Amino acid sequence: MKNISTNEVKDAVLVGAGIVSATLGALLKEFNPDIKMAILEVRSTGAEESSSAWNNAGTGHAGLCELNYTPFIPGQEINLKKAIFTNAQFEVSRSFWSHLVKDGAFKTPSDFINPVPHCSFVQGQANVAFLKQRYEKLRQHPGFDKMVFSDDHQQIKDWAPLVANGRPATEKMALTRVEGGTDVSFSALTHKLLNHLDEQQNIEVGYCEKVEDIKRVGELWEIKSKNVITGKETLIRSRFVFIGAGGAALLLLQKSGIPEGRGVGGFPVSGQWLRCDNPEIVEQHHAKVYGLSTEGLPTVVAPHLDTRIIDGKTSILFGPYAGFTTKFLKKGSYFDAISSVRLDNIESMVSVGIHNLDFIRYLVDQSMQTMEKRMNALHRFYPLARESDWKRQIAGQRVQIIKRDQNGRSILQMGTEVITAQDKSLAALLGASPGASVSVSVMLNLIENCFPEQVKGPWADKIKKIFPAREAELQKNSDLYNKVHAFANETLQLH
C-alpha cells in the first residue's frame, strides 16, 4: 500500500475496493499504462463487504443453473434472453482473467476459480415439464450445448446425492447438469487484482480511507477522505470518479449532486446461509444446485445448495435466508436508510414500501427464524440433513435500487445499474447480483461510455487483443464462442 499523494491531479479515483472497482482499475491500467489513479477503501483490506467469499454465493453466474433467469410463466414461452446474455457476459470476464494469467500477472488460477458442476433442480409434474422445455431450448446455444437432463431418480442420486436421497420413489423431480460450471472466490480474485495494481507505477491503493464528500469544482472532482485510524484528512482532485462502494454507493452518489442521481432510493436486504464443513457430508456433494423461488417472492431468494472452495477448503452453503436491516453495509450504520432519504426520493421509497409489504414481512420473518425453521427449509432441498452438521453464516448486505420506471411508477429493482453523469466524468454502480460474475462486461461498457474517444483510438488495439469477442458476437457465432471458451478453460485450468 502506498500513501495517497495530493499534489497532482488524478486521471481516476475509484471509491471502494471490491471486485467491481478492482476490475475497473485493472482494465484502465491495461488500456492506459500511464494512468494516474487512486483507489480508496474504508476497510483495512479489499473485498470486505459484498465481494467477501462468505458474503455471496460464489457462483460463476453463466445462466447455466439459475432458474430465475428463465422464469416459468404458465401459458407463455420461456424467455431465454437473460440466461444467454449473462452467459456471454461471464465469458467476457473469463477472457480478461485468462489474459492476466497468460500475461503473468496472476499465478495459480485455482486460487480463485475452480470447476464445479451447475445444476437446476425442480419437483412436481409442471415444473419437470418446464425444466425439460428449458433444457431443450437452451442446449441449442453453444454456451449450453453440454447441458444434460434427467428425471430418473438413480441418475439424479449420482449427480446430487444429498438432494435426491431420502425422497419417495414416486416423487416427480428432474435435474439439469452442466459439468463446466465454476465456483469463484471473488475475495481471492479481488485481492489478486488489487495486489497487481498496487505493484504498478502511478497507482495508489489507500485503505482505512473513508470518503466523506465528493464535490464538483470547475473541471475536476474533489474527493475528501478521512483516515479512520489516524484521523488525517486528504483532498484529492480527479478528472474521473467511480463510486463502487457497495451499499454505500447510494449515499456517495447523492453527495456528488449529479442530477442523474435524484429520485433514486435504496432498499437494504441482508442475508444468511447455513454452512456445513463436515468432510463426510462435503465429500458427497460437488455441485451448485439451484431450485425455484417460493411462489410470490422475488426470484433472488431462490434456494441453492452450493459447493464452495474458499482458501483451499471446501464447504457447503445452503440458502439464502434473507433478513431485514436498515444498514447499507454489513459493517455500516443502522441510520444508513434514514440518511438516504431526500425530498426527491421519499415518495418513491414510501410507495415501494407500501406495495412490497409482503416482501418486508417475509424479510422480518426470515430475520427472526429459529434454527428449526431454517432446517425445515433445508430439508425440502436436502431431506436427510442433520442439524448438528450445520451452523449459521452471516452473509453480505445488498441495497436494491428504488427508482421510477419509464411510466413514472416507483419500482424495486433487483439487479444492477450504472448511473453516469451527463458529462461522463462520474459513474456509480448500484444494486446487486450478478454484478461480481459480470463485472468485466459491466466495466467495459462503462469505459466505452465514459471514455469513447480513447476506446475508438489509442485503446482499441489493446481491447481487441484482450477480448477477441464481445457479448453480441458470443451470442450469435458458435465457432467464435467455442474458440474463446476453450482458450479460457485451458488458461484457467478448468478441464
Number of C-alpha atoms within 10 A of each C-alpha: 14 13 10 19 14 12 9 10 17 22 16 23 29 26 28 30 31 28 30 28 28 28 27 22 25 19 19 19 19 16 18 14 12 14 17 19 24 27 24 25 26 21 18 13 16 27 25 21 27 26 25 21 24 23 24 24 28 26 24 27 26 26 26 28 27 25 22 19 21 21 19 18 10 9 6 8 12 18 15 15 13 15 23 23 18 22 24 27 26 22 29 29 23 25 25 20 24 22 19 21 17 13 10 9 14 18 13 10 17 18 17 23 25 21 21 23 21 29 28 22 27 23 17 11 13 13 17 19 16 19 27 18 13 20 21 15 15 22 14 12 16 21 25 22 14 14 21 16 18 17 19 13 20 14 15 22 13 13 21 23 17 21 22 24 17 13 15 9 12 7 11 17 23 25 28 24 26 22 16 18 23 23 25 27 26 28 26 22 24 24 19 18 25 26 17 16 24 18 13 12 13 17 24 22 24 25 22 18 27 21 21 13 17 22 15 17 9 7 10 18 23 20 21 17 22 18 17 15 9 9 12 10 14 16 16 20 24 23 17 20 26 25 26 27 28 27 28 22 23 27 21 21 28 21 14 21 14 17 12 14 23 15 20 24 29 29 24 20 20 25 24 23 24 23 21 21 16 14 12 9 14 17 13 13 20 22 24 29 27 26 21 21 17 11 8 8 12 12 17 17 17 19 22 24 28 26 27 28 22 20 13 9 8 16 19 24 24 28 23 21 22 20 23 20 21 18 23 29 24 19 12 14 14 13 12 20 19 11 10 19 18 15 9 13 20 15 15 23 23 13 15 19 18 11 13 14 11 13 14 16 13 15 19 15 14 19 17 11 12 11 14 10 12 18 19 15 16 22 16 13 22 21 17 15 18 11 16 8 14 19 14 15 17 18 25 24 28 27 28 22 23 23 22 17 11 7 6 9 11 23 18 21 18 19 15 17 15 16 19 21 16 12 7 17 19 23 24 23 25 26 24 21 17 19 21 25 26 23 21 27 22 22 20 20 13 21 17 13 14 20 15 13 12 14 18 12 9 12 17 13 13 13 18 11 10 18 17 15 21 17 18 11 13 26 21 13 13 14 11 16 22 14 12 19 19 14 14 23 16 11 18 25 15 17 12
